[in-house]
Amino acid sequence: MRVTLRQLRTFEALARLESFSGAAHELHVSQPTVSKQIRLLYQEIGLPLVEQIGKKVSLTEAGRELYATCIEWLRTWSQFEQTIADLKGMKRGSLKISAVTTTKYFMPRILGPFLTQYPEVDISMEVLNRNRLLERLHRNEDDLYIMGVPPEDMDVETEPFLDNPLVVLAPAEHRLAKRKRIPFKELGKESFLMRERGSGTRMAIERLFRERNVPLDIKMELGSNEAIKQAVAGGLGLALLSKSTLTFDPGRSELTTLDVQGFPVMRAWHVVRLKGKPPSVVAETFLQFLRDHAQLLTPHLQGTKEH
């Protein structure tokens, strides 16, 4: 068979995303180009690989077999490309990162200077919720993973690289807004707006309230930090959020952080990788860059230690 690397990469993206338009967007090509590559692959294989009903794409039996083979083959080829780059002794090559959604507030401040220093590195970063990130980690799809709460049931290596203070967010006119050193138990009288179950921040909050033996009233679940901030501003409840989420709107007059005893709660952002998977030269270079520069590049995330 005269199957090309381009055809396999196109098929892998289509099978994973289940969408011709999604594959085209990810690969930075037109949708007809994706269709052409799949058609050429079909001609070589001799069996249908995908079925399409409306915009929904699903794999045939032959497609599922090819996808399983394709993932392993592309991973092997990627490792080969990285090995060649390593043998050249140059800080060049590719780096795949998956990061939880809250990191979008500070990771660009880290990636920008890194790419300025190493312009020949090609970085791909997926921003996902925690559950989808853990799925990618389980499948070993990336070099590094950025999250607040590393998994306890997976064989991974973790390293903290940046402070992640947790603060209490309230409407500016809230009854507690002008009080100092508010007792933690006062939070048991309030309703809270939370991210979905499985969120690292939510897990930390639920653990904190259990440890303090204070009831936690979750009034509403929302799918993003921005939606939570808007809901807090609208008076729907309080929120406990990473301080990093306030980066772009420190002067919003409708929001304030409460001076609650024990806050900000100091946590950390971690870089995670599978144990036993040796980092490439590029990944190790990025890890060292995090160790040396992360705190300096994001001074707005600094906070006081827990009381």
VOBA-1610 file (N, C-alpha, C; in pm, whole numbers, padded with zeros to 5 digits, always signed):
BEGIN
Met+00083-00120+00000Met+00000+00000+00000Met+00087+00125+00000Arg+00045+00224-00076Arg+00119+00350-00082Arg+00048+00455+00004Val+00047+00426+00133Val-00016+00517+00230Val+00086+00620+00274Thr+00046+00747+00278Thr+00138+00854+00314Thr+00117+00898+00459Leu+00220+00961+00514Leu+00212+01015+00650Leu+00102+01120+00659Arg+00087+01200+00555Arg-00017+01304+00554Arg-00157+01242+00562Gln-00177+01132+00488Gln-00307+01066+00492Gln-00338+01012+00632Leu-00238+00951+00696Leu-00259+00895+00829Leu-00286+01005+00932Arg-00214+01116+00922Arg-00237+01227+01017Arg-00376+01286+00997Thr-00418+01295+00872Thr-00552+01347+00844Thr-00658+01253+00899Phe-00640+01123+00877Phe-00737+01024+00926Phe-00742+01024+01079Glu-00627+01032+01144Glu-00623+01032+01291Glu-00700+01151+01346Ala-00683+01268+01288Ala-00754+01387+01334Ala-00905+01373+01311Leu-00943+01320+01195Leu-01085+01301+01164Leu-01147+01199+01260Ala-01079+01089+01285Ala-01133+00985+01373Ala-01145+01035+01517Arg-01049+01113+01561Arg-01050+01162+01699Arg-01154+01271+01719Leu-01165+01361+01622Leu-01256+01475+01636Leu-01397+01446+01584Glu-01410+01338+01505Glu-01539+01298+01449Glu-01602+01410+01369Ser-01521+01483+01297Ser-01571+01598+01221Ser-01471+01636+01112Phe-01519+01649+00987Phe-01433+01694+00878Phe-01388+01837+00901Ser-01482+01923+00944Ser-01447+02064+00967Ser-01350+02077+01084Gly-01371+01995+01189Gly-01281+02000+01303Gly-01141+01956+01266Ala-01131+01851+01185Ala-00999+01804+01140Ala-00932+01909+01053Ala-01009+01973+00965Ala-00953+02077+00879Ala-00900+02193+00962His-00977+02234+01065His-00934+02345+01151His-00805+02310+01223Glu-00798+02189+01279Glu-00679+02150+01356Glu-00556+02140+01267Leu-00574+02090+01145Leu-00461+02069+01054Leu-00428+02193+00970His-00510+02298+00985His-00489+02423+00911His-00496+02401+00760Val-00595+02322+00718Val-00619+02300+00575Val-00768+02318+00549Ser-00807+02312+00423Ser-00948+02325+00388Ser-01019+02191+00409Gln-01150+02198+00422Gln-01229+02075+00438Gln-01219+01985+00315Pro-01222+02041+00193Pro-01203+01954+00075Pro-01069+01881+00076Thr-00966+01943+00134Thr-00835+01877+00143Thr-00844+01755+00234Val-00916+01769+00345Val-00935+01656+00435Val-01009+01544+00362Ser-01117+01579+00291Ser-01196+01480+00218Ser-01110+01408+00114Lys-01023+01482+00047Lys-00938+01423-00056Lys-00841+01323+00004Gln-00779+01358+00117Gln-00683+01267+00181Gln-00752+01139+00230Ile-00875+01152+00282Ile-00949+01034+00328Ile-00988+00947+00207Arg-01025+01011+00098Arg-01062+00937-00023Arg-00941+00859-00078Leu-00823+00922-00079Leu-00702+00855-00126Leu-00666+00738-00035Leu-00686+00757+00096Leu-00658+00649+00190Leu-00754+00533+00170Tyr-00880+00565+00148Tyr-00981+00462+00120Tyr-00944+00381-00004Gln-00895+00450-00106Gln-00857+00381-00229Gln-00742+00284-00206Glu-00650+00319-00118Glu-00538+00231-00088Glu-00581+00112-00002Ile-00667+00138+00098Ile-00710+00033+00190Ile-00807-00062+00121Gly-00899-00006+00043Gly-00994-00088-00029Gly-01122-00117+00046Leu-01138-00057+00163Leu-01261-00071+00242Leu-01301+00066+00296Pro-01432+00090+00313Pro-01476+00218+00372Pro-01419+00233+00513Leu-01377+00353+00547Leu-01317+00379+00677Leu-01408+00460+00769Val-01492+00543+00709Val-01581+00627+00790Val-01721+00625+00731Glu-01818+00652+00816Glu-01956+00672+00775Glu-01999+00809+00823Gln-02074+00882+00740Gln-02116+01017+00777Gln-02268+01029+00763Ile-02330+01069+00875Ile-02473+01098+00877Ile-02487+01242+00922Gly-02527+01330+00830Gly-02526+01473+00860Gly-02382+01518+00879Lys-02353+01582+00992Lys-02217+01625+01022Lys-02145+01526+01111Lys-02215+01423+01157Lys-02158+01324+01247Lys-02079+01221+01170Val-01954+01198+01211Val-01866+01102+01147Val-01841+00987+01245Ser-01856+00865+01199Ser-01826+00748+01281Ser-01739+00652+01201Leu-01663+00569+01272Leu-01570+00478+01207Leu-01637+00345+01174Thr-01601+00290+01060Thr-01641+00154+01028Thr-01548+00058+01104Glu-01572-00071+01090Glu-01485-00169+01155Glu-01341-00154+01105Ala-01326-00138+00974Ala-01192-00118+00917Ala-01132+00013+00968Gly-01216+00114+00982Gly-01168+00243+01034Gly-01118+00232+01176Arg-01189+00155+01259Arg-01146+00138+01399Arg-01012+00066+01406Glu-00996-00035+01320Glu-00868-00107+01318Glu-00754-00015+01273Leu-00782+00066+01172Leu-00679+00158+01123Leu-00647+00264+01228Tyr-00749+00313+01298Tyr-00727+00417+01399Tyr-00636+00366+01510Ala-00661+00243+01557Ala-00577+00187+01662Ala-00432+00175+01615Thr-00415+00129+01491Thr-00281+00118+01435Thr-00219+00254+01413Cys-00302+00346+01367Cys-00256+00481+01332Cys-00200+00554+01454Ile-00269+00546+01566Ile-00225+00615+01688Ile-00085+00570+01727Glu-00066+00438+01729Glu+00063+00383+01769Glu+00171+00420+01669Trp+00138+00413+01539Trp+00237+00444+01437Trp+00279+00591+01443Leu+00183+00681+01457Leu+00215+00824+01463Leu+00295+00857+01588Arg+00263+00789+01700Arg+00340+00813+01823Arg+00484+00768+01803Thr+00502+00653+01738Thr+00637+00604+01712Thr+00712+00700+01620Trp+00644+00750+01518Trp+00708+00844+01426Trp+00745+00975+01497Ser+00657+01022+01585Ser+00685+01143+01661Ser+00808+01125+01749Gln+00818+01007+01810Gln+00935+00978+01893Gln+01062+00975+01808Phe+01050+00922+01687Phe+01164+00919+01596Phe+01208+01061+01560Glu+01109+01146+01526Glu+01142+01285+01494Glu+01211+01354+01610Gln+01161+01328+01732Gln+01220+01391+01849Gln+01360+01338+01875Thr+01379+01207+01853Thr+01512+01148+01872Thr+01613+01210+01778Ile+01573+01231+01653Ile+01662+01295+01557Ile+01699+01435+01602Ala+01598+01509+01652Ala+01625+01644+01702Ala+01720+01639+01822Asp+01699+01538+01908Asp+01786+01525+02025Asp+01929+01492+01984Leu+01942+01403+01883Leu+02075+01365+01837Leu+02150+01484+01777Lys+02075+01576+01721Lys+02137+01697+01667Lys+02182+01791+01777Gly+02136+01763+01901Gly+02177+01845+02014Gly+02124+01986+02009Met+02007+02004+01949Met+01953+02139+01933Met+01823+02150+02009Lys+01793+02269+02056Lys+01666+02295+02124Lys+01560+02325+02018Arg+01527+02221+01946Arg+01426+02236+01843Arg+01343+02109+01840Gly+01231+02116+01774Gly+01142+02001+01771Gly+01003+02042+01815Ser+00924+01943+01855Ser+00785+01971+01893Ser+00762+01940+02040Leu+00661+02005+02096Leu+00624+01984+02236Leu+00472+01989+02243Lys+00410+01881+02294Lys+00265+01874+02308Lys+00229+01886+02456Ile+00142+01984+02485Ile+00100+02011+02622Ile-00052+02006+02628Ser-00105+01945+02732Ser-00247+01957+02765Ser-00258+02031+02897Ala-00351+02125+02906Ala-00364+02207+03026Ala-00511+02228+03059Val-00543+02234+03188Val-00681+02259+03229Val-00719+02403+03196Thr-00849+02428+03188Thr-00898+02554+03132Thr-00849+02677+03207Thr-00836+02670+03339Thr-00797+02790+03415Thr-00657+02838+03378Thr-00573+02749+03325Thr-00437+02789+03290Thr-00431+02887+03174Lys-00544+02905+03104Lys-00543+02998+02991Lys-00515+03141+03038Tyr-00531+03168+03168Tyr-00507+03302+03220Tyr-00360+03332+03239Phe-00273+03228+03246Phe-00132+03256+03269Phe-00035+03182+03176Met-00077+03070+03115Met+00017+02997+03031Met+00070+03079+02913Pro-00013+03164+02848Pro+00044+03246+02740Pro+00158+03335+02786Arg+00156+03379+02913Arg+00265+03462+02966Arg+00393+03383+02982Ile+00380+03250+02989Ile+00497+03164+03000Ile+00543+03118+02862Leu+00448+03079+02778Leu+00483+03026+02646Leu+00546+03133+02557Gly+00497+03257+02569Gly+00551+03365+02485Gly+00701+03383+02502Pro+00749+03408+02626Pro+00894+03422+02646Pro+00973+03296+02611Phe+00913+03178+02636Phe+00984+03054+02602Phe+01008+03046+02452Leu+00905+03076+02372Leu+00919+03068+02227Leu+01009+03179+02174Thr+01016+03291+02245Thr+01111+03395+02206Thr+01253+03345+02223Gln+01277+03270+02330Gln+01410+03216+02357Gln+01442+03096+02268Tyr+01338+03017+02235Tyr+01358+02897+02153Tyr+01262+02901+02034Pro+01288+02987+01937Pro+01192+03009+01827Pro+01172+02889+01736Glu+01261+02790+01740Glu+01247+02675+01651Glu+01167+02561+01713Val+01115+02583+01835Val+01029+02483+01899Val+00885+02505+01854Asp+00819+02398+01817Asp+00679+02402+01775Asp+00593+02347+01889Ile+00514+02435+01953Ile+00434+02394+02068Ile+00287+02382+02028Ser+00227+02271+02068Ser+00083+02250+02053Ser+00024+02235+02193Met-00073+02322+02228Met-00132+02315+02362Met-00283+02298+02351Glu-00335+02192+02412Glu-00478+02167+02421Glu-00527+02219+02556Val-00631+02304+02555Val-00691+02355+02679Val-00823+02282+02699Leu-00832+02205+02807Leu-00944+02113+02828Leu-00992+02117+02972Asn-01111+02061+02996Asn-01149+02043+03136Asn-01070+01925+03192Arg-01074+01909+03324Arg-00989+01812+03391Arg-01015+01669+03342Asn-01140+01632+03325Asn-01171+01494+03286Asn-01112+01460+03149Arg-01125+01552+03054Arg-01070+01526+02920Arg-00918+01525+02923Leu-00858+01609+03008Leu-00712+01608+03020Leu-00664+01473+03074Leu-00735+01421+03175Leu-00695+01292+03232Leu-00709+01180+03129Glu-00807+01190+03041Glu-00821+01091+02934Glu-00697+01094+02844Arg-00652+01213+02809Arg-00533+01226+02724Arg-00409+01175+02798Leu-00400+01203+02927Leu-00288+01153+03007Leu-00288+01001+03010His-00406+00943+03028His-00417+00797+03031His-00372+00736+02899Arg-00400+00803+02788Arg-00364+00752+02655Arg-00223+00794+02613Asn-00154+00869+02701Asn-00017+00912+02672Asn-00010+00992+02542Glu-00099+01091+02527Glu-00109+01165+02401Glu-00019+01289+02397Asp+00034+01330+02513Asp+00111+01456+02517Asp+00241+01435+02593Asp+00328+01536+02584Asp+00455+01531+02657Asp+00436+01573+02803Leu+00360+01681+02824Leu+00342+01736+02958Leu+00196+01775+02979Tyr+00156+01776+03107Tyr+00017+01809+03143Tyr+00021+01911+03258Ile-00058+02018+03245Ile-00061+02123+03346Ile-00195+02120+03417Met-00192+02104+03550Met-00316+02097+03628Met-00290+02137+03772Gly-00399+02162+03845Gly-00387+02202+03984Gly-00384+02085+04080Val-00457+01978+04047Val-00467+01861+04135Val-00424+01738+04056Pro-00301+01692+04073Pro-00255+01573+04001Pro-00337+01450+04040Pro-00355+01356+03950Pro-00433+01235+03981Pro-00360+01147+04081Glu-00437+01089+04173Glu-00378+01002+04273Glu-00382+00855+04231Asp-00457+00824+04127Asp-00474+00685+04085Asp-00399+00652+03956Met-00302+00736+03919Met-00222+00710+03800Met-00075+00720+03836Asp+00007+00643+03766Asp+00151+00638+03793Asp+00219+00754+03721Val+00227+00869+03789Val+00278+00990+03727Val+00386+01055+03813Glu+00462+01141+03751Glu+00558+01228+03821Glu+00502+01369+03817Thr+00501+01438+03929Thr+00446+01572+03937Thr+00550+01668+03995Glu+00539+01792+03953Glu+00631+01895+04003Glu+00557+02029+04009Pro+00547+02090+04128Pro+00485+02222+04136Pro+00577+02327+04074Phe+00519+02424+04004Phe+00603+02525+03942Phe+00550+02667+03962Leu+00426+02682+04013Leu+00368+02815+04025Leu+00263+02817+04134Asp+00262+02923+04214Asp+00159+02937+04317Asp+00021+02948+04254Asn-00078+02893+04324Asn-00216+02895+04276Asn-00309+02932+04391Pro-00305+03058+04436Pro-00387+03098+04551Pro-00536+03097+04519Leu-00613+03047+04614Leu-00758+03038+04603Leu-00821+03149+04685Val-00912+03228+04624Val-00973+03342+04692Val-01125+03330+04691Val-01188+03406+04783Val-01334+03408+04792Val-01384+03531+04717Leu-01463+03510+04613Leu-01513+03617+04528Leu-01658+03647+04562Ala-01691+03776+04574Ala-01826+03817+04610Ala-01864+03943+04534Pro-01995+03974+04528Pro-02036+04104+04472Pro-01982+04216+04559Ala-01952+04328+04498Ala-01892+04439+04572Ala-01981+04488+04685Glu-02112+04473+04672Glu-02206+04521+04774Glu-02248+04412+04872His-02177+04302+04874His-02213+04192+04964His-02201+04234+05110Arg-02281+04171+05196Arg-02284+04210+05338Arg-02149+04190+05407Leu-02063+04103+05355Leu-01934+04076+05417Leu-01819+04155+05353Ala-01851+04235+05251Ala-01746+04297+05170Ala-01653+04387+05250Lys-01704+04457+05352Lys-01621+04552+05425Lys-01567+04495+05556Arg-01599+04372+05586Arg-01551+04311+05710Arg-01409+04258+05695Lys-01335+04257+05808Lys-01199+04206+05809Lys-01194+04074+05885Arg-01105+03986+05841Arg-01080+03858+05906Arg-01212+03786+05939Ile-01290+03764+05838Ile-01419+03697+05852Ile-01395+03551+05892Pro-01459+03500+05994Pro-01442+03359+06032Pro-01484+03267+05918Phe-01411+03159+05899Phe-01440+03065+05791Phe-01582+03012+05800Lys-01631+02992+05923Lys-01764+02933+05940Lys-01874+03019+05880Glu-01848+03150+05860Glu-01946+03238+05798Glu-01979+03193+05655Leu-01884+03124+05591Leu-01907+03078+05455Leu-02014+02969+05449Gly-02037+02904+05562Gly-02141+02802+05567Gly-02280+02859+05555Lys-02295+02990+05569Lys-02425+03056+05557Lys-02450+03106+05415Glu-02352+03089+05327Glu-02361+03144+05192Glu-02386+03034+05089Ser-02438+03074+04974Ser-02453+02983+04860Ser-02338+03007+04763Phe-02293+02898+04698Phe-02175+02908+04612Phe-02205+02862+04469Leu-02132+02923+04377Leu-02135+02888+04236Leu-02009+02809+04205Met-02024+02694+04141Met-01912+02602+04124Met-01897+02558+03979Arg-01775+02513+03947Arg-01752+02442+03822Arg-01810+02302+03832Glu-01806+02229+03722Glu-01863+02095+03716Glu-01786+01998+03807Arg-01851+01887+03841Arg-01784+01784+03919Arg-01661+01733+03843Gly-01554+01709+03916Gly-01430+01667+03854Gly-01331+01781+03837Ser-01378+01905+03846Ser-01289+02021+03839Ser-01190+02016+03956Gly-01062+02046+03927Gly-00961+02045+04032Gly-00990+02146+04142Thr-01036+02267+04104Thr-01068+02368+04204Thr-01185+02322+04290Arg-01286+02264+04228Arg-01400+02217+04307Arg-01358+02107+04403Met-01274+02015+04359Met-01227+01909+04448Met-01155+01967+04569Ala-01072+02069+04546Ala-00999+02132+04656Ala-01094+02203+04752Ile-01198+02269+04698Ile-01295+02341+04781Ile-01374+02242+04868Glu-01423+02136+04806Glu-01502+02038+04882Glu-01418+01974+04992Arg-01291+01948+04965Arg-01203+01892+05067Arg-01182+01993+05181Leu-01165+02120+05145Leu-01143+02224+05245Leu-01262+02237+05339Phe-01383+02237+05286Phe-01502+02251+05370Phe-01520+02127+05458Arg-01489+02010+05404Arg-01498+01889+05487Arg-01399+01895+05603Glu-01278+01939+05575Glu-01177+01947+05680Glu-01216+02047+05788Arg-01284+02155+05750Arg-01326+02256+05848Arg-01461+02224+05911Asn-01523+02113+05863Asn-01655+02072+05915Asn-01757+02184+05900Val-01754+02248+05783Val-01847+02358+05752Val-01931+02314+05632Pro-02063+02331+05638Pro-02148+02289+05524Pro-02120+02374+05400Leu-02126+02310+05285Leu-02104+02378+05157Leu-02232+02372+05075Asp-02294+02487+05054Asp-02419+02496+04979Asp-02387+02535+04835Ile-02396+02437+04745Ile-02371+02463+04604Ile-02504+02495+04536Lys-02519+02621+04499Lys-02645+02667+04441Lys-02655+02637+04293Met-02540+02644+04224Met-02545+02631+04078Met-02410+02585+04026Glu-02411+02501+03922Glu-02290+02462+03851Glu-02284+02536+03719Leu-02167+02589+03687Leu-02148+02662+03562Leu-02024+02609+03491Gly-02024+02620+03360Gly-01922+02553+03280Gly-01792+02628+03260Ser-01781+02752+03308Ser-01657+02826+03288Ser-01637+02925+03402Asn-01513+02966+03423Asn-01483+03065+03526Asn-01544+03201+03491Glu-01548+03233+03363Glu-01605+03361+03322Glu-01755+03365+03355Ala-01823+03254+03331Ala-01966+03247+03364Ala-01987+03260+03514Ile-01899+03200+03592Ile-01909+03210+03738Ile-01891+03355+03782Lys-01794+03425+03728Lys-01771+03564+03767Lys-01891+03652+03733Gln-01950+03627+03617Gln-02068+03704+03579Gln-02183+03676+03675Ala-02198+03550+03714Ala-02306+03514+03805Ala-02284+03573+03943Val-02159+03577+03988Val-02128+03642+04117Val-02162+03790+04109Ala-02122+03854+04000Ala-02153+03996+03983Ala-02304+04020+03982Gly-02380+03921+03935Gly-02525+03934+03932Gly-02592+03902+04063Gly-02512+03868+04165Gly-02569+03843+04297Gly-02625+03704+04318Leu-02587+03608+04235Leu-02641+03474+04247Leu-02572+03390+04355Gly-02458+03436+04404Gly-02387+03362+04507Gly-02241+03401+04511Leu-02165+03334+04597Leu-02021+03355+04608Leu-01949+03250+04525Ala-01819+03268+04510Ala-01738+03168+04439Ala-01601+03161+04503Leu-01543+03046+04496Leu-01404+03026+04536Leu-01327+02992+04410Leu-01241+03084+04367Leu-01173+03070+04239Leu-01023+03088+04256Ser-00949+03032+04161Ser-00807+03059+04155Ser-00787+03208+04128Lys-00690+03267+04197Lys-00663+03409+04178Lys-00625+03440+04033Ser-00574+03339+03963Ser-00534+03360+03825Ser-00651+03399+03736Thr-00774+03361+03774Thr-00891+03393+03691Thr-00924+03541+03696Leu-00867+03616+03791Leu-00896+03758+03805Leu-00795+03844+03732Thr-00704+03781+03658Thr-00594+03852+03595Thr-00641+03967+03507Phe-00743+03944+03426Phe-00778+04042+03323Phe-00884+04143+03367Asp-00932+04131+03491Asp-01032+04228+03533Asp-01014+04270+03680Pro-00889+04310+03717Pro-00865+04344+03857Pro-00943+04467+03903Gly-00988+04550+03811Gly-01057+04672+03850Gly-01208+04665+03839Arg-01263+04545+03822Arg-01408+04535+03807Arg-01476+04577+03937Ser-01549+04687+03934Ser-01608+04742+04055Ser-01720+04655+04110Glu-01779+04566+04029Glu-01890+04485+04077Glu-01845+04361+04153Leu-01714+04334+04157Leu-01660+04217+04226Leu-01558+04257+04331Thr-01548+04175+04435Thr-01446+04197+04538Thr-01404+04063+04595Thr-01286+04057+04654Thr-01243+03936+04724Thr-01262+03960+04874Leu-01322+03861+04940Leu-01350+03874+05083Leu-01227+03840+05167Asp-01212+03909+05279Asp-01102+03887+05371Asp-01143+03780+05473Val-01140+03654+05428Val-01181+03542+05513Val-01057+03481+05577Gln-01067+03446+05703Gln-00955+03383+05773Gln-00916+03254+05702Gly-00787+03239+05677Gly-00737+03121+05607Gly-00724+03140+05458Phe-00764+03257+05406Phe-00753+03286+05263Phe-00657+03401+05240Pro-00588+03400+05125Pro-00599+03300+05019Pro-00539+03166+05060Val-00605+03059+05019Val-00552+02924+05041Val-00446+02900+04934Met-00326+02868+04979Met-00216+02853+04884Met-00209+02710+04831Arg-00231+02697+04704Arg-00214+02570+04633Arg-00104+02591+04530Ala-00088+02497+04440Ala+00016+02509+04337Ala-00034+02453+04205Trp+00019+02509+04097Trp+00002+02449+03966Trp+00113+02349+03946His+00079+02233+03890His+00176+02125+03872His+00194+02093+03724Val+00316+02054+03690Val+00340+01993+03560Val+00353+01843+03585Val+00280+01766+03505Val+00265+01622+03527Val+00309+01547+03401Arg+00373+01433+03421Arg+00404+01344+03309Arg+00402+01200+03359Leu+00383+01108+03267Leu+00380+00967+03303Leu+00515+00923+03359Lys+00512+00850+03468Lys+00636+00800+03529Lys+00700+00700+03434Gly+00830+00711+03423Gly+00904+00619+03337Gly+00916+00664+03193Lys+00844+00772+03157Lys+00855+00825+03021Lys+00962+00933+03020Pro+01080+00904+02964Pro+01188+01005+02967Pro+01151+01127+02885Pro+01169+01247+02939Pro+01136+01367+02863Pro+01234+01389+02748Ser+01184+01439+02639Ser+01271+01475+02528Ser+01356+01596+02567Val+01452+01630+02483Val+01534+01748+02509Val+01446+01872+02517Val+01348+01882+02426Val+01259+01998+02426Val+01175+02003+02554Ala+01119+01887+02594Ala+01037+01884+02715Ala+01120+01918+02837Glu+01242+01866+02846Glu+01329+01895+02961Glu+01368+02043+02962Thr+01389+02100+02843Thr+01422+02242+02834Thr+01305+02327+02883Phe+01182+02287+02847Phe+01064+02361+02892Phe+01046+02346+03044Leu+01069+02226+03097Leu+01059+02205+03241Leu+01157+02295+03316Gln+01278+02304+03266Gln+01377+02391+03332Gln+01337+02537+03320Phe+01278+02575+03208Phe+01230+02711+03191Phe+01121+02743+03294Leu+01030+02648+03317Leu+00927+02667+03419Leu+00990+02688+03557Arg+01087+02604+03590Arg+01152+02615+03721Arg+01218+02752+03740Asp+01276+02803+03634Asp+01354+02927+03645Asp+01272+03054+03630His+01161+03047+03555His+01095+03171+03514His+00948+03185+03551Ala+00878+03077+03583Ala+00732+03085+03598Ala+00690+03189+03701Gln+00751+03187+03820Gln+00710+03282+03925Gln+00742+03426+03885Leu+00852+03445+03810Leu+00890+03580+03770Leu+00798+03635+03661Leu+00747+03545+03574Leu+00665+03589+03462Leu+00521+03616+03502Thr+00478+03567+03618Thr+00338+03583+03659Thr+00330+03638+03801Pro+00385+03758+03827Pro+00385+03813+03963Pro+00245+03841+04016His+00145+03858+03928His+00009+03887+03971His-00055+03769+04043Leu+00008+03652+04036Leu-00050+03535+04103Leu+00004+03517+04244Gln+00096+03602+04286Gln+00151+03587+04420Gln+00045+03624+04523Gly+00050+03559+04637Gly-00046+03586+04745Gly+00020+03559+04878Thr-00047+03592+04985Thr+00006+03567+05117Thr-00023+03424+05156Lys+00058+03371+05244Lys+00040+03234+05289Lys-00085+03223+05375Glu-00137+03100+05386Glu-00257+03076+05463Glu-00232+03108+05609His-00330+03173+05672His-00317+03209+05812His-00313+03084+05899
//
